[in-house]
Amino acid sequence: MQITLSAEALWNMLQSLSPDNKRWLGEKLIEAACEEEDVPGQMTVAEAKEWLAASEHRFEQGECVTEEEMDKFFETVRIHFFWHTSQDPDSLPQNIREE
């Protein structure tokens, strides 16, 4: 059986719950939302150690980026981020506007 409710009808139904049931439901909703989120940058300790070992190996093999190259990369990312998120290109500082 499938039921369709408007957000307002659902809200009204939830308002009839006891405070304990509201708290329980809230905790369950937060728990479910956290499980559904794909949070970038989170890893287990084992994954972090594996990533670090691989990074150290690449460094030992001569695979590295200079500070200047990294600065240029981050400047490019910053330009594109502001360019794509700004609604008004003229609001960007002159030194990062794309030609």
Backbone as a ProteinNet text record, in pm:
[ID]
protein_1_A
[PRIMARY]
MQITLSAEALWNMLQSLSPDNKRWLGEKLIEAACEEEDVPGQMTVAEAKEWLAASEHRFEQGECVTEEEMDKFFETVRIHFFWHTSQDPDSLPQNIREE
[TERTIARY]
84.8	0	89.5	58.7	136.1	45.5	93.9	16.4	93.5	22	82.9	28.8	122	84.4	153.5	85	151.6	246.2	342.6	435.2	358.2	255.3	176.4	99.8	42.9	-30.1	65.7	184.6	285	323.9	347.3	382.7	273.7	149	36.9	30.4	56.5	55.7	169.1	287.8	401.9	379.6	304.5	276.8	194.9	125.2	43.9	126.3	252.7	337.7	375.2	401.6	448.5	591.1	635.2	772.8	877.1	857.1	951.9	955	838	832.4	891.7	871.8	932.8	1085.5	1135.9	1280.5	1334.9	1266.6	1309.1	1310.2	1203.3	1193.7	1302.2	1325.3	1429.8	1566.1	1597.4	1725.6	1736.6	1627.6	1628.2	1646.4	1581.9	1596.4	1738.8	1797.5	1936.2	2030.6	2009.4	2090.9	2081.3	1960.3	1939.8	2005	1992.9	2053.5	2205.3	2263.6	2409.4	2456.8	2379.7	2417.2	2408.4	2316.6	2296.7	2399.6	2454.8	2549.6	2681.9	2737.2	2870.2	2961.9	3020.4	3100.6	3242.5	3282.8	3417.8	3522.8	3633.7	3744.1	3742.9	3638.9	3636.6	3688.4	3777.6	3830.7	3867.1	3879.7	3919.4	4067.8	4114.1	4256	4337	4287.5	4358.6	4368.4	4259.9	4262	4359.3	4362.8	4454.5	4599.6	4628.8	4764.9	4803.2	4709.7	4734.9	4759.8	4680.2	4696	4829.7	4867.4	4993.6	5112.3	5106.1	5214.6	5229.7	5118.5	5123.7	5180.9	5143.4	5193.5	5344	5390	5533.9	5610.2	5551.8	5615.9	5628.6	5522.3	5528.4	5632.9	5644.1	5743	5884.8	5906.3	6037.4	6072.7	5971.7	5992.9	6011.8	6008	6030.1	5904.5	5789	5663	5625.7	5645.7	5610.7	5572.2	5514.4	5472.1	5542.1	5596.7	5662.9	5558.8	5604.2	5514.1	5453.1	5533.7	5483.8	5375	5396.2	5294.9	5165.4	5178.9	5060.3	4988	5062.9	5000.9	4923	4983.4	4917.1	4789.2	4795.5	4678.5	4565.5	4597.7	4493.6	4438.9	4520.8	4471.9	4373.5	4405.6	4315	4182.4	4189.5	4066.7	3985.9	4053.6	3984.1	3916.1	3985.1	3927.5	3801.7	3812.2	3696.6	3583.2	3615.5	3510.7	3434.2	3506.4	3438.9	3368.5	3430.5	3371	3237.5	3232.4	3111.4	3006.7	3046.8	2948.1	2902.5	2971	2934.4	2824.3	2722.1	2615.9	2654.2	2747.4	2788.9	2940.6	2991.8	3137.2	3207.6	3140.5	3203.5	3224.8	3160.3	3179.8	3310.6	3374.7	3501.5	3613.8	3710.4	3825.4	3892	3945.4	4004.3	4111.4	4192.8	4303.3	4263.4	4135.5	4097.3	3990.3	3957.5	3860.4	3924	3846.4	3897.2	3890.8	3989	3994.6	3907.3
-117.2	0	123.6	216.9	340	457.9	546.7	663.4	788.7	885.6	1012.7	1119.3	1190.6	1297.4	1426.1	1535.7	1663.4	1686.5	1773.7	1804.5	1859.6	1939.8	1996.7	1888.7	1791.9	1683.3	1597.9	1573.8	1497.4	1572.1	1702.8	1783.8	1779.1	1792.1	1787.5	1652.8	1545.5	1412	1399.6	1450.8	1441.8	1522.9	1631.7	1714.4	1640	1534.7	1458.7	1359.2	1338.7	1245.1	1300.9	1210.3	1252.9	1306	1385.4	1436.3	1325	1214	1102	1043.6	1027.7	972.4	1069.5	1200	1299.6	1291.6	1279.8	1270.9	1144.7	1031.6	905.2	917.8	971.2	987.3	1081.2	1190.5	1284.5	1218	1138.7	1067.8	970.3	900.4	804.5	876	991.7	1067.7	1118.9	1168.1	1215.9	1100.2	987.7	868.4	824.7	821.9	781.5	880.5	1009.4	1111.1	1098.6	1071.7	1056.4	935.4	828.1	708.7	732.8	819.2	846.2	943.3	1028.4	1127.9	1063.1	1111.2	1069.2	1185	1179.1	1289.9	1276.6	1370.6	1362.1	1387.7	1319.8	1342.6	1257.1	1180.2	1093.7	956.8	902.7	769.7	706.5	576.3	504.9	527.2	489.8	502.2	414.8	294.6	204.5	265.8	327	392.1	509.1	585.6	699.5	652.4	544.2	489.6	439.5	374.5	324	440	543.6	660.8	728	740.7	804.1	722	590	503.6	516.8	519.2	534	670.1	773.3	907.9	914.2	855.3	853.1	776.5	668.4	590.4	674.5	745.2	830.2	939.7	995.4	1098.5	1042	921.6	856.9	829.3	810	785.2	914.7	1026.5	1155	1222.2	1164.6	1226.5	1331.3	1454.7	1560.5	1685.5	1778.7	1905.7	2015.6	2112.1	2222	2312.1	2394	2487.6	2584.1	2626.7	2718.1	2652.1	2524.6	2452.8	2438	2410.5	2394.9	2528.4	2636.7	2769.9	2802.3	2772.8	2799	2715.5	2588.4	2501.3	2557.4	2595.9	2647.5	2780.9	2862.1	2987.9	2959.2	2859.3	2820	2769.6	2688.1	2636.7	2752.6	2846	2960.8	3044.3	3067.5	3144.9	3076.6	2947	2876.2	2866.4	2849.2	2843	2974.5	3084.9	3214.5	3246.4	3209.8	3237.5	3166.1	3039.1	2959.4	2983.4	3039.9	3063.5	3208.1	3296.2	3436.9	3462.4	3534.3	3568.4	3689.1	3766.7	3887.6	3885.4	3855	3848.8	3975.7	4090	4215.4	4224.4	4134.7	4136.2	4068.7	4001.2	3936.5	4038.8	4016	4106.9	4105.5	4217.7	4233.5	4128.3	4094	4003	3857	3821.2	3681.9	3668	3773.5	3763	3693.8	3605.7	3538	3634.4	3627.2	3714.3	3656.1
0	0	0	-87	-97.1	-66	19.3	60.3	19.1	-33	-68.6	25.8	90.4	182.9	140.6	162.4	140.3	258.4	240.9	349.5	469.4	442.1	551.9	627.3	555.3	620.3	704.2	650.6	725.7	852.1	840.8	955.9	1061.8	1019.1	1113.6	1184.1	1110.7	1170.2	1272.8	1238.7	1330.1	1457.3	1446.8	1564.3	1669.4	1627.6	1722.8	1803.9	1767.8	1841.5	1978.4	2071.1	2203.3	2190.8	2287.1	2282.3	2270.4	2342.5	2332.9	2192.4	2132	1996.9	1894.6	1916.2	1827	1835.8	1958.1	1978.5	1910.6	1930.5	1869.3	1717.1	1661.4	1516.7	1465.1	1537.3	1497.3	1493.1	1594.9	1597.9	1481.2	1451.6	1340	1206.2	1188.3	1063.8	1045.8	1154.5	1147.3	1117.1	1181.6	1157.7	1011.6	957.2	817.9	721.7	751	664.7	664.5	780.5	789.5	710.9	711.6	636.3	485.9	443.6	301.1	245.8	330.6	284	247.1	138	98.7	133.2	251.5	300.4	245.5	158.7	104	210.3	196.8	287.8	412.1	432.4	549.1	511.2	594.8	570.4	703.2	699	819.8	843.7	961.9	993.5	898.2	870.2	778.8	639	591.7	460	458.3	567	575.3	572.5	646.2	646.1	507.1	439.4	304.4	207.9	217.8	131.8	157.5	286	321.4	270	285.3	237	85.5	13.7	-132.1	-170.2	-95.8	-122.3	-98.2	11.6	41	-66.5	-115.4	-221.8	-349	-385.6	-505	-487.7	-367.3	-341.2	-356.8	-303	-315.3	-461.6	-545.6	-687.5	-766.2	-696.7	-762.4	-812.5	-780.5	-821.7	-716.9	-750.4	-656.9	-734.7	-664	-722.1	-643.5	-715	-646.3	-581.2	-489.6	-423.2	-524.2	-622.3	-724.6	-809.2	-844.3	-923	-843.3	-713.8	-629.2	-614.5	-596.9	-587.9	-715	-831.4	-959.2	-971.4	-928.9	-934.3	-847.5	-723.7	-635.1	-684.5	-745	-802.2	-915	-998.8	-1107.3	-1051.5	-948	-884.9	-828.5	-763.2	-703.8	-812.4	-922.8	-1033.3	-1085.2	-1111.6	-1166.9	-1066.5	-938.9	-838.1	-834.5	-823.8	-817.5	-948.2	-1058.6	-1188.9	-1203.5	-1161.9	-1180.1	-1072	-958.5	-853.1	-847.7	-919	-916.7	-1019.1	-979.5	-1072.7	-1156.5	-1107.3	-1176.5	-1191.6	-1313.2	-1331.7	-1290.7	-1298.3	-1260	-1108.9	-1032.6	-887.9	-848	-943.9	-914.5	-910.5	-823	-823.7	-960.1	-1001.7	-1135.2	-1163.4	-1063.7	-1088.5	-1108.1	-1089	-1113.4	-1221.3	-1289.3	-1398.3	-1516.3	-1578.6	-1698.1	-1816	-1897.9	-2016.8	-2125.7
[MASK]
+++++++++++++++++++++++++++++++++++++++++++++++++++++++++++++++++++++++++++++++++++++++++++++++++++

